[in-house]
């Protein structure tokens, strides 16, 4: 009675596994890329919201981030600071083109860090959905998988 595998049998099995892996990886790669892009975009947007909140606290004035166009999906954002009766633009930028961002078009943070408008954004890419929530009382920003 023979126990174990011969070297030729082992090489044949490994060759078959390598061919199957080579065929399946390119088909699975886009799924992983979409997941990474959606996750990265959600974290980037959350970090912008936290930046606006910290700017409102440090400048002791209202600051906002507005997503455009207001009838989503959003393509870009504008960060503004309240100066007297008007608003001064601090930063403008584009959102990642490969993901879909929808929800409240504007988030305004007060000098104490609380949010007076805006509560949630949805970031989706492929089969991934992330929800970004802003607590109106504390201004805390949370990202969670949806």
Backbone as CSV, one residue per row, in Angstrom:
resi,resn,N_x,N_y,N_z,CA_x,CA_y,CA_z,C_x,C_y,C_z
1,UNK,0.844,-1.185,0.000,0.000,0.000,0.000,0.895,1.257,0.000
2,UNK,0.612,2.161,-0.898,1.404,3.364,-1.083,0.829,4.504,-0.254
3,UNK,1.676,5.296,0.432,1.230,6.445,1.226,1.890,7.699,0.672
4,UNK,1.129,8.792,0.596,1.679,10.059,0.143,1.568,10.255,-1.358
5,UNK,2.183,11.340,-1.830,2.127,11.717,-3.233,3.521,11.661,-3.832
6,UNK,3.582,11.383,-5.096,4.866,11.466,-5.779,5.105,12.923,-6.158
7,UNK,6.320,13.231,-6.505,6.683,14.598,-6.879,5.914,15.043,-8.133
8,UNK,5.729,14.172,-9.063,5.009,14.508,-10.298,3.543,14.814,-9.990
9,UNK,2.913,14.052,-9.127,1.517,14.305,-8.754,1.385,15.659,-8.056
10,UNK,2.328,15.945,-7.183,2.310,17.218,-6.462,2.469,18.402,-7.422
11,UNK,3.383,18.289,-8.376,3.598,19.352,-9.350,2.355,19.531,-10.222
12,UNK,1.708,18.446,-10.600,0.500,18.524,-11.427,-0.621,19.243,-10.684
13,UNK,-0.828,18.921,-9.415,-1.876,19.573,-8.618,-1.574,21.056,-8.446
14,UNK,-0.338,21.392,-8.153,0.036,22.806,-7.991,-0.116,23.569,-9.305
15,UNK,0.188,22.940,-10.427,0.025,23.595,-11.733,-1.440,23.889,-12.015
16,UNK,-2.299,22.956,-11.741,-3.740,23.157,-11.943,-4.247,24.281,-11.051
17,UNK,-3.806,24.295,-9.785,-4.226,25.367,-8.863,-3.729,26.725,-9.353
18,UNK,-2.518,26.801,-9.875,-1.969,28.066,-10.367,-2.770,28.584,-11.562
19,UNK,-3.156,27.673,-12.471,-3.946,28.073,-13.636,-5.311,28.585,-13.196
20,UNK,-5.969,27.896,-12.273,-7.277,28.340,-11.773,-7.175,29.691,-11.074
21,UNK,-6.125,29.885,-10.312,-5.925,31.164,-9.623,-5.681,32.285,-10.627
22,UNK,-4.889,32.003,-11.660,-4.604,33.013,-12.680,-5.863,33.420,-13.441
23,UNK,-6.784,32.506,-13.591,-8.039,32.817,-14.285,-8.982,33.610,-13.383
24,UNK,-9.040,33.276,-12.105,-10.031,33.890,-11.212,-9.623,35.261,-10.685
25,UNK,-8.345,35.535,-10.508,-7.919,36.807,-9.918,-8.357,38.018,-10.740
26,UNK,-8.157,38.053,-12.068,-8.606,39.236,-12.820,-10.113,39.471,-12.748
27,UNK,-10.881,38.418,-12.567,-12.332,38.589,-12.480,-12.755,39.110,-11.115
28,UNK,-11.975,38.818,-10.083,-12.314,39.271,-8.734,-11.724,40.639,-8.413
29,UNK,-10.695,41.049,-9.119,-10.005,42.307,-8.823,-10.919,43.528,-8.826
30,UNK,-11.817,43.706,-9.826,-12.676,44.903,-9.805,-13.551,44.992,-8.554
31,UNK,-13.988,43.870,-8.038,-14.809,43.886,-6.820,-14.006,44.487,-5.670
32,UNK,-12.766,44.048,-5.519,-11.933,44.548,-4.434,-11.569,46.018,-4.647
33,UNK,-11.344,46.402,-5.896,-11.005,47.797,-6.191,-12.170,48.717,-5.834
34,UNK,-13.412,48.341,-6.186,-14.587,49.156,-5.838,-14.715,49.297,-4.330
35,UNK,-14.491,48.203,-3.625,-14.600,48.253,-2.157,-13.592,49.221,-1.571
36,UNK,-12.374,49.168,-2.059,-11.329,50.062,-1.552,-11.648,51.512,-1.903
37,UNK,-12.124,51.757,-3.112,-12.445,53.127,-3.518,-13.587,53.708,-2.679
38,UNK,-14.624,52.922,-2.444,-15.753,53.407,-1.643,-15.316,53.674,-0.209
39,UNK,-14.549,52.763,0.365,-14.067,52.941,1.735,-13.168,54.168,1.843
40,UNK,-12.273,54.321,0.885,-11.360,55.466,0.883,-12.111,56.788,0.735
41,UNK,-13.102,56.828,-0.159,-13.887,58.052,-0.358,-14.671,58.401,0.899
42,UNK,-15.249,57.410,1.570,-16.008,57.664,2.800,-15.097,58.236,3.889
43,UNK,-13.902,57.673,4.028,-12.963,58.192,5.039,-12.490,59.597,4.680
44,UNK,-12.278,59.851,3.399,-11.843,61.184,2.961,-12.919,62.237,3.257
45,UNK,-14.173,61.911,2.975,-15.269,62.850,3.236,-15.429,63.072,4.731
46,UNK,-15.333,62.009,5.516,-15.426,62.139,6.978,-14.305,63.031,7.503
47,UNK,-13.125,62.895,6.937,-12.020,63.739,7.394,-12.250,65.203,7.036
48,UNK,-12.889,65.473,5.876,-13.240,66.859,5.513,-14.278,67.423,6.486
49,UNK,-15.260,66.606,6.861,-16.262,67.053,7.836,-15.599,67.388,9.179
50,UNK,-14.674,66.540,9.621,-13.968,66.812,10.877,-13.107,68.068,10.776
51,UNK,-12.511,68.284,9.603,-11.726,69.499,9.385,-12.598,70.747,9.509
52,UNK,-13.781,70.714,8.897,-14.700,71.863,8.959,-15.122,72.106,10.400
53,UNK,-15.416,71.036,11.132,-15.794,71.162,12.551,-14.657,71.798,13.360
54,UNK,-13.438,71.318,13.159,-12.302,71.870,13.922,-12.030,73.319,13.537
55,UNK,-12.240,73.669,12.279,-12.075,75.056,11.835,-13.114,75.964,12.505
56,UNK,-14.349,75.474,12.640,-15.395,76.259,13.305,-15.035,76.501,14.773
57,UNK,-14.511,75.487,15.425,-14.136,75.620,16.835,-12.952,76.571,16.979
58,UNK,-11.908,76.375,16.171,-10.702,77.200,16.339,-10.917,78.657,15.934
59,UNK,-11.776,78.903,14.931,-12.026,80.279,14.494,-13.193,80.922,15.239
60,UNK,-13.883,80.149,16.077,-15.060,80.628,16.826,-16.094,81.267,15.905
61,UNK,-16.371,80.593,14.802,-17.367,81.077,13.848,-17.994,79.880,13.134
62,UNK,-19.085,80.138,12.438,-19.735,79.072,11.684,-18.893,78.714,10.458
63,UNK,-18.789,77.417,10.205,-18.102,76.933,9.006,-18.988,75.880,8.366
64,UNK,-18.891,75.766,7.039,-19.745,74.803,6.350,-18.980,74.077,5.260
65,UNK,-19.510,72.927,4.927,-19.056,72.210,3.745,-20.308,71.955,2.917
66,UNK,-20.256,72.391,1.678,-21.408,72.264,0.791,-21.017,71.346,-0.364
67,UNK,-21.886,70.376,-0.637,-21.658,69.434,-1.721,-22.476,69.864,-2.931
68,UNK,-21.838,69.819,-4.104,-22.463,70.306,-5.330,-22.435,69.229,-6.410
69,UNK,-23.380,69.211,-7.333,-24.607,69.993,-7.340,-25.532,69.554,-6.217
70,UNK,-26.368,70.456,-5.759,-27.201,70.176,-4.586,-28.212,69.065,-4.824
71,UNK,-28.473,68.709,-6.075,-29.412,67.632,-6.377,-28.675,66.327,-6.655
72,UNK,-27.587,66.050,-5.966,-26.794,64.821,-6.013,-27.002,63.961,-7.249
73,UNK,-26.149,63.034,-7.579,-24.975,62.700,-6.779,-23.943,63.826,-6.829
74,UNK,-23.283,64.021,-5.708,-22.359,65.139,-5.571,-21.069,64.859,-6.330
75,UNK,-20.511,65.910,-6.933,-19.276,65.809,-7.712,-18.128,66.590,-7.076
76,UNK,-18.482,67.631,-6.316,-17.434,68.456,-5.701,-17.929,69.044,-4.391
77,UNK,-17.030,69.711,-3.677,-17.385,70.324,-2.396,-16.728,71.693,-2.261
78,UNK,-17.320,72.525,-1.403,-16.776,73.846,-1.085,-16.815,73.983,0.432
79,UNK,-15.682,74.334,1.028,-15.606,74.583,2.470,-15.539,76.087,2.660
80,UNK,-16.457,76.603,3.515,-16.549,78.049,3.718,-16.546,78.393,5.202
81,UNK,-16.104,79.620,5.482,-16.095,80.129,6.847,-16.890,81.425,6.883
82,UNK,-17.683,81.597,7.932,-18.505,82.798,8.084,-17.616,83.967,8.502
83,UNK,-17.656,85.043,7.694,-16.907,86.270,7.989,-17.908,87.411,7.964
84,UNK,-18.204,87.990,9.117,-19.196,89.062,9.189,-20.544,88.564,8.711
85,UNK,-21.067,89.192,7.658,-22.368,88.767,7.104,-22.217,87.836,5.901
86,UNK,-21.006,87.609,5.464,-20.795,86.782,4.280,-20.016,85.517,4.594
87,UNK,-19.674,84.812,3.541,-18.922,83.565,3.653,-17.640,83.680,2.840
88,UNK,-16.542,83.194,3.405,-15.257,83.155,2.717,-14.936,81.701,2.370
89,UNK,-14.588,81.451,1.121,-14.235,80.095,0.703,-12.835,79.763,1.193
90,UNK,-12.724,78.645,1.902,-11.438,78.183,2.422,-10.807,77.172,1.463
91,UNK,-11.644,76.274,0.955,-11.126,75.187,0.114,-12.218,74.693,-0.826
92,UNK,-11.811,74.302,-2.010,-12.717,73.660,-2.971,-12.040,72.397,-3.459
93,UNK,-12.846,71.393,-3.781,-12.250,70.154,-4.273,-13.263,69.287,-4.987
94,UNK,-12.740,68.257,-5.625,-13.583,67.297,-6.341,-13.672,66.009,-5.538
95,UNK,-14.835,65.378,-5.616,-15.026,64.072,-4.998,-14.573,63.001,-5.986
96,UNK,-14.181,61.836,-5.491,-13.751,60.771,-6.405,-14.840,60.447,-7.426
97,UNK,-14.444,60.333,-8.685,-15.414,60.125,-9.766,-15.977,58.706,-9.792
98,UNK,-15.273,57.764,-9.206,-15.681,56.363,-9.294,-16.736,55.956,-8.275
99,UNK,-17.084,56.853,-7.354,-18.068,56.517,-6.320,-19.247,57.474,-6.400
100,UNK,-20.341,57.076,-5.810,-21.566,57.888,-5.794,-21.763,58.423,-4.381
101,UNK,-21.881,59.750,-4.248,-22.066,60.394,-2.945,-23.395,61.140,-2.991
102,UNK,-24.285,60.810,-2.040,-25.611,61.429,-1.970,-25.952,61.695,-0.507
103,UNK,-26.959,62.546,-0.304,-27.420,62.842,1.056,-27.665,64.318,1.242
104,UNK,-27.435,64.782,2.448,-27.647,66.196,2.747,-26.588,67.031,2.026
105,UNK,-27.003,68.097,1.326,-26.049,68.865,0.521,-25.157,69.810,1.316
106,UNK,-25.517,70.121,2.563,-24.690,71.063,3.324,-24.653,70.688,4.804
107,UNK,-23.457,70.833,5.386,-23.254,70.610,6.811,-22.661,71.890,7.382
108,UNK,-23.344,72.479,8.361,-22.866,73.708,9.001,-22.501,73.380,10.439
109,UNK,-21.279,73.756,10.833,-20.817,73.538,12.194,-20.736,74.881,12.910
110,UNK,-21.198,74.894,14.138,-21.211,76.093,14.964,-19.886,76.224,15.723
111,UNK,-19.639,77.380,16.367,-18.379,77.588,17.090,-18.120,76.583,18.222
112,UNK,-19.164,75.951,18.753,-18.964,74.947,19.806,-18.764,73.537,19.236
113,UNK,-18.780,73.415,17.927,-18.536,72.119,17.303,-19.786,71.332,16.948
114,UNK,-20.947,71.808,17.407,-22.189,71.106,17.063,-22.583,71.426,15.623
115,UNK,-23.449,70.577,15.067,-23.885,70.755,13.683,-25.304,71.309,13.670
116,UNK,-25.529,72.383,12.911,-26.871,72.963,12.846,-27.622,72.539,11.587
117,UNK,-26.938,71.853,10.669,-27.636,71.348,9.490,-26.870,70.152,8.935
118,UNK,-27.568,69.319,8.231,-26.953,68.134,7.656,-26.852,67.029,8.680
119,UNK,-27.107,65.809,8.265,-27.010,64.717,9.219,-26.400,63.457,8.624
120,UNK,-26.545,63.231,7.300,-26.056,61.964,6.770,-25.698,62.041,5.286
121,UNK,-24.656,61.284,4.926,-24.253,61.098,3.537,-24.151,59.604,3.257
122,UNK,-24.404,59.224,2.011,-24.257,57.837,1.574,-23.185,57.798,0.496
123,UNK,-22.187,56.943,0.707,-21.109,56.773,-0.264,-21.182,55.338,-0.766
124,UNK,-21.337,55.172,-2.073,-21.438,53.816,-2.616,-20.516,53.648,-3.812
125,UNK,-20.005,52.442,-3.924,-19.160,52.070,-5.046,-19.247,50.572,-5.214
126,UNK,-19.651,50.120,-6.388,-19.841,48.683,-6.577,-20.946,48.184,-5.670
127,UNK,-20.667,47.162,-4.899,-21.665,46.610,-3.975,-21.483,47.130,-2.550
128,UNK,-20.620,48.119,-2.353,-20.340,48.652,-1.027,-21.112,49.938,-0.763
129,UNK,-21.626,50.064,0.457,-22.314,51.280,0.882,-21.766,51.691,2.238
130,UNK,-21.398,52.948,2.366,-20.939,53.508,3.636,-21.841,54.671,3.994
131,UNK,-22.202,54.760,5.257,-23.018,55.857,5.770,-22.138,56.736,6.648
132,UNK,-22.174,58.032,6.379,-21.439,59.003,7.189,-22.483,59.813,7.937
133,UNK,-22.448,59.744,9.260,-23.430,60.445,10.094,-22.749,61.522,10.915
134,UNK,-23.455,62.634,11.093,-22.981,63.718,11.954,-24.009,63.901,13.059
135,UNK,-23.569,63.755,14.306,-24.448,63.961,15.455,-24.693,65.459,15.611
136,UNK,-25.951,65.919,15.562,-26.215,67.361,15.624,-25.834,68.003,16.957
137,UNK,-25.837,67.236,18.027,-25.537,67.806,19.347,-24.040,67.956,19.571
138,UNK,-23.277,66.914,19.251,-21.836,66.941,19.518,-20.995,67.265,18.289
139,UNK,-21.553,67.074,17.097,-20.777,67.253,15.880,-19.891,66.063,15.563
140,UNK,-20.050,64.980,16.329,-19.236,63.792,16.118,-19.544,63.192,14.739
141,UNK,-18.490,62.813,14.011,-18.631,62.242,12.679,-18.341,60.745,12.766
142,UNK,-19.251,59.946,12.211,-19.096,58.494,12.272,-19.278,57.904,10.881
143,UNK,-18.379,56.972,10.533,-18.481,56.243,9.266,-18.778,54.802,9.601
144,UNK,-19.825,54.249,8.966,-20.125,52.841,9.187,-20.584,52.214,7.879
145,UNK,-20.369,50.920,7.792,-20.783,50.174,6.612,-22.295,50.037,6.622
146,UNK,-22.926,50.263,5.464,-24.372,50.228,5.407,-24.956,49.012,4.851
